[in-house]
Structures are given as C-alpha cells and as structure tokens.
Amino acid sequence: MTTMTAPRPRMKGYPGYRLTADRAPKTAKEARLLARVAMAVWGLEDDAETAALVMSEFVANTVRHAHGPRIIFLTVSRPACDRVYLAVTDRSPDRHPQLRTPDEDAGHGRGLLLVDDRWGFDLLRSRRSGELSAKRVWAELKLVRRSPL
C-alpha cells in the first residue's frame, strides 16, 4: 500500500511532500524517489543523492527496529532556502534511535552518521487519547547550493 499526497501548498515558502507506505524493505526505494523528486522540483540536484540516502537509511532503521502497525509516513519539506527537512514516522514510540559507531565490517548501523547536521526524533501523541502513539525521526540537511526558488 502506497499513497502519495499532492504537494502541500503553503502561504509562504516551498511545497512539502508526504508519502504513506508500508513499513517494508521495498519502501526504501520509494523514499529515495520521493527525496529525489522533491529535490529536483526545488532545483537542488547537487544534494539529491544525500537526501535520498538519508531517507533510505531512516526507512531501513524503521523496518529493522519498529514494531506495531506496519504503516509509515515519509516527509520531505524545505523549511528554509538553505535547508531540507527529511522525516520518517512510525507507530513505535518506545523504540528510540541511537547514534552508534558500528564495527568496520558491520553491514548496518551507519544511518545517523550520514547526517552531520541536525537530527533528532519527536514523540507524537494520539489526538483522541493523548497517549504516545508514534515517533518521527528527522534530519535537517544544510544544502550545498541554494536554488533560485
């Protein structure tokens, strides 16, 4: 199950993009495509592969570590002309990301090391019950080159 919403119009700034997808390995490909398309729309091809890689790593971490409902939300937006915001939201608020230094021959564990700028996670509450219901892992990438938009 994958559904894509249209660009989210804003009164100011750039449109944001959001994708609802399965928490499954195949979603990493969709996350990379979402990042590349958004970056191309904004004229930021120089940073597209970095954004795609970060989104792919976030999805891989969600597939590996999250539990519960198998739906995730992917977000790519542009809060400022020199930054891109990337996020993956899952329904596993009790499993928090941790920055680790993997062994040299480890096949995973480097996702957060790719983000040399700002990253973190937000715990989200259900609107109905007020209980913790989800976690959003995010990164803000500083752009190599600003687009003229």
C-alpha positions in Angstrom: 0.0 0.0 0.0 1.5 3.3 -1.1 -0.4 6.5 -1.4 1.1 9.9 -2.3 -0.4 13.2 -1.4 -0.1 16.2 -3.7 2.4 18.8 -2.7 1.2 20.6 0.4 0.7 24.3 -0.5 1.8 26.9 1.9 1.2 30.5 2.3 4.9 31.1 2.0 7.9 29.1 1.0 8.2 25.7 -0.7 5.7 22.9 -1.1 6.2 19.8 1.2 5.8 16.2 0.1 4.4 13.3 2.1 4.1 9.6 1.3 2.2 6.9 3.2 3.7 3.5 2.8 4.2 0.0 4.2 6.9 -0.5 6.8 8.8 -2.9 4.5 12.2 -3.1 2.8 10.7 -2.1 -0.6 9.7 1.3 0.8 13.4 2.4 0.9 13.2 2.7 -2.9 10.1 4.8 -2.7 11.7 7.0 -0.1 14.7 7.6 -2.3 12.5 8.5 -5.2 10.4 10.9 -3.1 13.6 12.7 -1.9 15.0 12.9 -5.5 11.7 14.2 -7.0 11.3 16.9 -4.3 15.0 17.9 -4.7 14.6 18.1 -8.5 11.4 20.3 -8.2 13.4 22.7 -5.9 16.4 22.7 -8.3 18.6 21.0 -5.7 20.1 18.2 -7.8 23.5 18.6 -6.1 22.0 17.4 -2.8 19.5 14.9 -4.1 21.6 11.8 -3.5 22.4 12.8 0.1 18.7 13.3 0.8 17.8 10.0 -0.9 20.4 8.1 1.1 19.2 9.6 4.4 15.6 8.8 3.7 16.6 5.2 2.7 18.6 4.8 5.9 15.6 6.1 8.0 13.3 3.6 6.3 15.8 0.7 6.9 16.0 1.6 10.6 12.2 1.7 10.8 11.9 -1.7 9.2 14.6 -3.1 11.4 13.7 -1.6 14.8 10.0 -0.6 14.8 7.1 -2.8 15.7 3.3 -2.4 15.7 1.3 -1.1 12.8 3.1 -1.5 9.5 2.3 1.9 8.0 4.9 4.7 8.0 4.8 8.2 6.8 7.7 9.8 4.8 8.1 13.6 4.7 10.3 15.8 2.6 10.0 19.6 3.1 12.0 22.7 2.9 11.7 24.9 6.0 14.3 27.5 4.7 16.1 28.2 1.5 19.3 26.6 2.8 17.8 23.5 4.5 15.8 20.4 3.7 13.8 18.5 6.3 13.5 14.7 6.0 11.5 12.5 8.3 10.0 9.1 8.7 7.2 8.5 11.2 6.3 5.1 12.6 3.9 3.8 15.2 6.6 2.6 17.6 7.2 5.4 20.1 9.0 3.2 22.6 11.9 2.5 20.3 14.3 5.5 20.0 17.1 6.0 17.6 20.7 5.9 18.9 23.8 7.2 17.3 26.3 4.3 17.3 29.8 3.7 16.0 29.4 0.3 14.1 32.2 -2.2 13.7 34.2 -1.7 10.5 32.7 -4.7 8.8 29.1 -4.2 10.0 26.5 -4.2 7.3 24.3 -1.6 9.1 24.4 1.0 11.8 25.7 4.0 9.8 22.4 5.8 9.0 22.6 8.6 11.6 26.4 9.0 10.9 25.4 10.3 7.5 23.7 13.3 9.0 26.3 15.7 10.0 23.8 18.5 10.6 20.8 18.4 12.8 18.8 15.3 13.5 16.5 14.0 16.3 13.2 12.4 17.0 9.8 13.6 18.2 7.4 11.5 20.2 3.8 12.1 19.0 0.6 11.7 20.9 -2.8 10.5 19.7 -5.3 13.3 19.3 -8.0 11.1 20.7 -6.4 9.5 23.7 -3.4 11.8 24.4 -1.2 8.7 24.7 2.1 8.3 22.9 1.3 6.8 19.6 4.2 7.4 17.2 7.7 8.5 16.7 9.1 10.8 14.0 12.8 10.5 13.2 14.0 13.6 11.3 17.1 15.3 9.9 17.7 18.8 8.5 20.3 18.9 5.8 22.2 22.0 5.1 22.3 22.5 1.3 25.4 22.6 -0.7 23.8 25.1 -3.1 20.6 27.1 -2.8 18.1 27.0 -5.6 16.8 30.3 -7.0 13.2 29.5 -5.9 
